[in-house]
Amino acid sequence: MGISLKWMSKVASFGGIGVASGIAGLQQARSSIPNPPEEPTYLDLAIWIVSFGDPLALLAAVVAAIGTGLSLYQVLAQSPYTSDQGESDRAHQNASFGTLDQRNTERSAHIIEAIKRDKHEQVLADLIAGKADQKLLQRYERALNLERFDGHELSKRQAGEIALVADVAEESGDPVGRRIAELIDAGAIVEAAKLKAEQAAKSLGYERRRTAREFKDAGYLALPFNPSEAVKYFMKAADLDPEDVWSRIEQSRILSLHGELDRSENLLQQASKVALQEYDQMGLANERGQLAMLQGQHGQAKQLFAVGLRLAEKRLEDRPSNDACQQDLAISYSKIATACLGLGDLDNAELLFRSCVEIDRSLFEKHSRIGELARPLSVGLMMIGDVQLQRAILLYQSKDESAAKKRQGKRENR
């Protein structure tokens, strides 16, 4: 069994104390005994102790005995730090470092996802603004002519997402990818989503997060045209990636539209446990606020929207020139304003709608009055008008009630 440096230092320290104490005690004891015998016996030692002739010498002898005993114990006793303990400590250290490496890897993955999302948002904004190659713009224009499941037109964002999926699928060089692009170009979006999901199912044995992303893309493709089919793909994505916040949010939205509010709330609670990024937390707060609005809980909705607003403001502080962050802030203002309307707080509702309009007007003018940016601006202006109309109606009703009371009083006085 090897001797550690720590063990050696203890032996040396106690041994040194013991030897020094022994020598000092021996010399003191000898000098204190008058006419000491040449070869003292144990009887001589006992007589000297009992006589208590020199207390200091006796104390020195006791210290010497204790020091010598400790030294012998350190040399003969088992090492306090064994090789088994050393192995256990090394195993504990390796486990700690492994956990730290895993956390760093997960954090890096979240950062990479955030960067990819920001790049995707920028590409999408450029496409909507007409800043893309001709083929991608043609795909975008075709998608704009598609009709949703409810008979309404696609939003420009939805059309842009569809065009980007087709573009990426075609550039993959994979025969299945090219077939997906062909189906999208032909307007068979649900069939393209199904093929994409089938392709993702074949790769279940590979990297789970990538497969989950494929299922989520299939869900977004099918969502405007067949929400029931889309929710299946989002469920697959969430099962494969426990940290996927948005697949749960999309499931929650679909379920809430079908009146399944309890299941919707449960999904949002699950998502809240894994929402680590500010963007995810912001979207989750807004979605929970929207669910509260559906339940008529306007006060709770306002509080949740306020959380989303704080996160939107923080994101804009970090990215002051980012158009998407400014749009997120405008949306947050609009959501809180809507909650204020439900609470009858018309003054704050109008102030918040005006803050929203200010941002939308700035973006509209910044991008040369692009039509896509005109819609939120026009909606904001309409909401301000709606608030003023409600205020006028309340004022008229108040005056009418006052006039009615006066007429009633006059009749009673007659």
N, C-alpha and C positions, 0 to 999 in steps of 0.2 A: 504493500500500500504506500503510495507516494506521500511525502510530507509537503504541505503547502507552505508558502511564505508566511501566511497568517499564523499557521500553527507554530512555525519556527520562531516567529517574533514573540509569541506568548511564552514559549519555553525559555527564550533568552531573558525576557523581562522578569518572569517569576524566578527563574534560576539565579539571575544576578541578585535579586532582592534577597533570596534565601541564603545564598553564599555569603553576601556581605553581612547580613544579620547574624549568621552563624559565627563568623569570624569575630565580629564585634562583641557578641554575647559571650563567646568563649574567653576572650581576653579580659572582659570586664569581670566575669565570674572568677577566673583564676586570680586576678589581682585583689579581689575582695576577701579571699579565704586566707586567714593567717596560717603560716606554716603548712601549706598544702602538701598532702602526701605525694610520694613519687608516682605511685600507681593507684589512683583513687578507685575505690569500689563503689557499687551501687548503694551500699550502706552509708559510705561517706557522703554521697550526693544527697541521700534522704535526710541525714542529720543536718546537712547545710541548709536544705530547704526548710525543714521544720524549725530550725533555729531562727530563721528570718533575719539573719545578721545584717544583710545588705539588700534592701528592697530593690534598688536600681539594678543591681546585678541579677537579681531574680527575674525582674521584668525583661532585661536584655536576653536572658536565657530562654524565657517563654517566647519572645519574638523570634529568636533564632530557631526554635523548634517549629513554630508555625511556618516560617519562611522555608525551612528545609522540607517540611511536609508538603507544602504547595508545589515546590519544585519537583519532588518525586511524583506527585499526582499528575502534573503536566507531562512528565516524561513517560509514565507508565500507563496513564488512562488513554482510552480511545480518542482519536481525533474528533473535535467537535464539528468539523466540516468534512464529511466523508465524500468519497468519489460518487456515491449514489446521489448525494445532495447536489453535487456539481452537475451531474447529468440532468437532474430535475430542473435546476436553475437554467441550464442551457436550453432545455426543451421549452420552458416557460418564455424565455427571451425570444426564441425562434417563433413561437406562436404569436407573441406580441407584435413582432416585426411583420409576420404574415398578415395579421389583421390590419396593421397600418398600411401595408402595400395594397391590400384589397380595397380599403377605403380610398386610397389615392387613385386607384384604377377606376373605381366607381365615380369619383369626383371628376376625373379626366373625361370619362364617358359623358357625364352630364354637361361639361363645358363644351365638348365637341358637338353634342346634340344642339346646344344653344347657338353655337356658331353656325351650324348647318341651317337651323331655323331662321336665323337672321338673314343668311344669304338667300334662302328660299323666299322670304318675304320681300327682299329687295328685287329678286328676279321677277316675282309676281307683280310688284308695283311697276317695274319697268315695262312689263308686258301690257298691263292695263293702260299705261301711258303711251303705248305705241312704240316703245324703244326695244324692239326685238327683230330678229331676222324675219324675212318675208314668209317663210313656211310656217313658223310658229304663230305669226300674226293671222295667217289664213285659218289655222286650226282654231285659234281663239275666236275669230269671227263666226266660224261654223258653230262652235259651241254656244255662242250667244243666241243662236236661233233655235236651240233645243228647248223643249218644254218640260217643266217639272211635273212630278206626279200629281200636283194639285192644280195644274193648268196654268200656273204662273211662269213667267220667264225666269231663266237662270240669272243670278246676280253676276256681275262682271268678275267677281272673285271666284265664284264657282266655275265659270267658263274658263278662267285663266288656269285654275287647278287642273281641269280636264285636259286642256291643251298641253300643259307641262308634263302630265303623266304620259300622254301619247308621244311627246317628243323624247322623253327619257327612254320609254319602251322601244322606240324605233332605233335609237342610238346604241342600245345595248348589244346589237348584233346577234341576239338570240332569236331563233325562229319563232318561239312563243311570244317574245317581246314584239317582234314585227307584226305578228297576228293581232296582238292587243292593240297596237297602233292603228291597224287597218279597221278593226271593229269600231274604235273610237271615231275615226274619220268618217265611217259610214253611219254614225249616229247610234250604233248598237252598244250603248254604254253599259247597260246591265250585263250583257253577254261578255263584254270586255272585263268587267269586274269579276264575274264568275270565273273566267279563264285565269285571271291574275290570282284569285284565291286558290284555284286548283294547283297552280304552279307553286304557290307558297306551301300548300299542304305536302307537296312532294319533297320539300326541303326541311321538313320538321326535324330530321336527325342532325341538322347542322346548327349554325349559330342561332339561338332562339330569338335574340333581340332583332336580328335582321329579318327573320321570318315573321315576327310580330309586325314589323314595319310594313312588310308586303301585305299582310292581312288588313292593316289599317288603311293603306292606300286603296285597297279594293273596297273598303267600307266607304271612303270618301267619294270614290267613283260612283258607287251605287246610291249614295245617300239622297241626292236630289230626285232620283227616279224611282227607287224602291227602298224606302226606309226599313221595311221589315227584313229585307235581304241584307241591308247594310249593317243592321244591329248584330247579325250573326257574325259578320267579319270582325266587327269591333270587339265582340265577346272573345273571339279566338285570339285577337291581338292582346287583349288584357290578360287572358289566361297564360299566354306565353311570356309576357313581360309584366311582372307584378308592379313595376315602376312606371308603367304607361298611364299617365294621367288623362290624356285627351281621349283615348278610346273609351274610358269610363264616362267622361263628360259627354261624349257624343251619344253613348247608350242612354245616359240620363235624359238628355234632351228628347230623344225619340220616345222614351217611355213616358215622360211627362206630357207629351202631346197626346198620348193615348190614355191619359188619366191615371197612369200607374205611378202616383206621386211617392208612395212609400218605397217602392223599388228604386225609383229615381234618387230619392234622398239617401238610400243605403249606398248606392254607387258613388255618390259624391262624398260620403263619409269615408269610403274606401280610398278614394283618390286623395283626400286630404292627408292621409297618413304617409303618402309617398311624394307629395308635391314639394319638391325642394327648391326648384328654380322660381324666381320672382314672376316670370311670365306665366308659369303653370299656376302659381298661387293666385295671381290676379284673375286668370280665367276661371278658376274654381270659385273664388269669392263672388264674382259676377254671376256665375251660374247658380250658386246657392241663393243669391239674392233674387234671381229671376224665378226660382222655384217658390220662394217665399211670396213673391208677388202673385203667382198663380193661386196660392192658398189664401190670398187676401191679407197677408201679414206685412203690411206696408212699413211699419216701424222696424221690424227685423230686417226687411229687405234694404231699407236705407242704411242700416248699420253695416250689412254685408257689402253693399255697394261702396260704402266709405272705405272699407278695407281695400277693395279693388282700386279706388281712387288713389290712396296713399302709395300703393305699389306702382301704379301708372306714373305718378309724379316722381318716384324714386328712379324708375327706369328712364324717364326723360332727363333727369339730372345726369345720369351716366351717359346718355346718348342724345344730347340736345339738338342735334341736326337730323335725327332719324325721323322720317315721316311716319313710319308705322307706330312709333312711340307716341307721337303727337296725336295720331288718330285714336290710339288706345285711351289717351287722356280725354279726348273729346267724347268718346263713348261712355267713359266713366261719369263725366259731367251729366250726360244725357240720362243715364240710368238713375242717378240720384235724383235728378229733377223729376223723373217720372214717379219715383217713390214719394217725393214731396207732393206731387199732384194728388196721389192717392190719400195722403194725409190732410189734404186741404190747405197745405202751406204754399199758396200761390206766389208769394213774394220771393221766397227762396227758389222755387221752381223756375221762375222767370230769370233770376240771376244766373242760375246754373245753365239754363238753356242758352243764355247770352254768351256765357263763357265757352260753351260748346260751339256756337256759331262763329265766334271770333277765331277759333282754331281752324274750323272748316273753311272759312273765308280766306284765311292766310294760306292754307294749302291749295285752295282753288286758284288763287292768284299766282302763287309760286309756280304752279305747273301749267301755266298758260291756259287756264280755264278749261281743263279736261272735263269731259262730260261725266265720268265716273265720280269725280269729286264734287260735282254740282248736286248730286242727289242728297248726301248727308247735309249739305248746306241748306238746301230747300226744305228738308224735313225739319231741321232746327228752326228755321224761320217760321214754318207752319206751327210748330209747337209753341213758339213765343206768341203767335197770333191766337192759338187756342187758349193759352193762359189768360191773355187779355180779354178774350171773349167770355171765359168763365168768370173773370172778375166783374165784367160789365153785367153779366146775368145776375150775379149775386147782389150787385149794387142796385140793379133794377128791382129784384125781388125784395130787397130791404126797403127801398123807397115805396114799393107797392104795398108791402105789409104795413108800413107806417101810415100811408094814406088810407088804407083800409081801416086801421084802428081809429084814425081821426073821424072817418065817416061813421063808424060804429058809435063813437062817442057822441057825435052830433045827434044821431038817431035816438040814443038813450036819453039825451037831455031834453028832447022834445016832449 
